[in-house]
Amino acid sequence: MILVHVDHDRGEVDPLSLQALALARTLGSPVEAALAARDEAEVAEACAVLAEHGADAVHVAAHPGLADYAPQATARSLAHLASTGSPAAVLAAGSARGNEVMAHLGAMLDLPLATDCT
């Protein structure tokens, strides 16, 4: 399984996250997307968009404290998914926000992080 962190703003998926999802599909399957939000209703449309773009499953970490950008909390939810799902790789968009979430995730799991690579 390839796990992809999806960044969004109030349910509107960042286009760079869709690019990360497309890259994930070239690496293997299944491809699962993960996003954090205030509640599941906030990201219902985003989940449909992710399914249209090839996500085999979408995981939502929902909590009122996640209404705004919360990189450490988002990374904690990814760490939980990574520890229970054993993904072959975890990807995120190469944006400042994606890199920050992945840096927290790498620190939490004591794993290396590669950014700004082609």
PyMOL commands that set and color helices and strands:
alter all, ss='L'
color gray80, all
select helices_A, chain A and resi 15-27+40-52+64-66+71-85+96-109
alter helices_A, ss='H'
color red, helices_A
select strands_A, chain A and resi 2-5+8-9+12-13+31-37+57-62+89-91
alter strands_A, ss='S'
color yellow, strands_A
deselect
rebuild
show_as cartoon
